[in-house]
């Protein structure tokens, strides 16, 4: 893995999370390619930067979205210009101080390099429910707690 490019992709993911945490729909959408796809926590899909913006904007306007705390687990290069980033993320609900394990999620990002910049081609947000395996949810939550307790 090219460590410089891998770091740039990790920075892209962090800027993307920061835009969520700032409740900035335009900032989030601008991290995507023009024809990108976003699959949300509830399974909803938005395709293209404009549709992604139109999907996110009312969410931020109508719901008190808690901030994400994310941890990159891997960055795998498919080519010099294509990467899969895998991360885990959790949320501390507004007014609370602890992570809510039921909000834990897996983030999958396919990023592509256009010119000198990296953009998200696919973002998928999958709930970490671990049906029948509560120890996996506990392990994930403990790992995410380390991000908050730094």
N, C-alpha and C positions, 0 to 999 in steps of 0.2 A: 504494500500500500504506500502510495505517495503521502508521506506524513503532512506535508504542507497542504496539499489538496484535501486530505482527510480532515484537517483542522478547519479549513474553509467550509466544508460541508457541515461540520459540527457547529460552527459559528452561524451558518444559515439556520440550522434547527433552533439554536438558542434565540436568534433574532425573531424567528417565527413564534416561539413560545412567548417572548417578550411582548410581541404585538398582541397576542391573546391576553396576556396579563394586563396590558394597557387598554384592553377592550377596543382595539383599533382594527376594524374590519378592513379598511383600505390597506393598512400596513401589512396585515396578514395576506390579503389577496395579492399584493405586489411581490410576494416571495415565490409565487407560482409562475410557471410558463403560461403563455396565452391559451394553450389547449390542455392544461393540467386537469387532474381530477382529484377531488377531495371526498373521502368517505368518512362521514361523521360518526360520533359515538353511538348515535341512534340508528345508524345504517343509512342515513340520508346521503345522497350524492349530489355534488355540484360539479359541473364540467366547464372549464374555462375561467379565466381570471374574473370576468365580469359577473358570472353566475356565482362564483365563490364569494365575491364581495356581497352580492344581493342576498345570499344565504346567511352570511355571518352578521350583516348589519342589523337585522331585526332581533337577532339573538342578543347582541350587546345592548340594544335599545330596550328590550323587554325583560331580560333576565339578569339577576345578579351573579354573573359567572365568576366562580372562584378561580384563583390563579393556578397555573400548572407548575409543578416542580418536576422537572424531567432529568433523566440520567441516560446518557448514550451508552448502549451496551455493545454495539458493534458498528463498524463502517466497512462495507465490503465493496470494492471496486469491481464493476462489471466490464469496464473499459476505462480509458483515460478520461472519458467525458460522461460516465454514468456510474452512479453509486447507489447502494441500498444502505440506509442508516436505520438501525433498529434501536429503539429506546423504550424505557418504561417511564410512566409519569403518574403522579398522584395530585390530589387537590385537598386543600384545607378550606372547607366552606367558610363563607363570609361570617364573621362573628365567632368563629371557632379557632382553636389553637392546635388541633390535632388533625392529621390526615384522616380522611374518610375512606377506609379500604374499599368500600363499594364503588368508589369513583376511580380506583386504580385502572390503568389502561396500558395497552401496548401501542406504541406509535411506530409505524412503518413509513419511511420516506424513501421514495425513489427520486434522486436528484440528478439533474443533467447540467452540463456546463454549456452555456451559450456565450460565445466570445470568451471573455475573461471572468465571467460571473457564473455562480451556481444558482439554480432555481429548482423549485419543487415541481416534479412532473406528476407524482402521485403521493398523497398523504392519506394514510388509513389509520383511524383511531378505533381500536378494538377493546371493548371492556374486558378486563382481566377477572373473569368470574370463577375460573378453576372449579367447575362443578364437581362437588364431592371430594375436593382436595383443599381443604381450608389451610393446610400447612403451607401450600404454595402462595396463597394470598398473604398469609402472615409473613412469610419470608420476603416477598416483594415489598410489603408495607414497611418492614424493618429496614430494608435497603433504602427506600425512599425517605424514611425518617432521618437517615444520616445526612441528607441534603438540607433538611430544615434545621437540624440541631448543630450545624457547623458554627 
